[in-house]
C-alpha cells in the first residue's frame, strides 16, 4: 500500500470579482474559487499495475454574507489510470480529505485576517455525509474497477456548502485540504 498526499488550497476569494459585485449589487459579496492541484502516485511495478494521476479542482461559488440561505458548489477529484501490462488490471483505492486548518470535520473553516468562514465538504449531493478520513462519522470514497491496456478516468464530485448569514469581511479566505489516496 502506498500513500500520496496532495495539497489542495481549497478556496481563494477574488478581489476583482468582489469589486465587480459591489459595483453591480452594492452588497458585500465575494467569490469562492478553488485552485487546481495535480499529483501522481505510481505503482510498485509499472508493467504489472496501472499508473494513476490524481487531479483535484475545488468548487466555485459566489457568497453573500447578507444572504438568507447557504451557498452550495461542486468541485471534482479525478483519478486517471494508465495500464500498459498484459491482460486486465484492477486498481483499487480510497480517497480521503483532511479536516483542513480547523482540525475538525464538524465545521471546516476558511480564514482571512482573523475572520472565519464556516464551510464543509461532502461526498453526496444532499450534503449529509461529510468527506473526511472515515473516522468520527466521516465518509471516504472507495473504488475499484477492471481495465485493459489504455487510460481510464474516474470522477468523484466534491460537494461544498458554505453556511448562511456569516457576517465576515470581504477578502481572500483560504483553507488547505489534504487529499489522500490510499491504494
Secondary structure, DSSP 8 states (H G I E B T S, - for coil): --EEEEEEE--B--HHHHHHHHHHH-S-EEEEB--EEEEEE--SSTTTS-EEEEEEE---EEEETT-SS-EEEEEEEEEEEEE-SSS-EEEEEEEEE--GGG--SSSEEEEETTEEEEEEEESSTTS-SBBSSS-TT-B-EEEEEEE-SEEEEEEEEEEEEE-S-----SS--B-EEEEEEE-
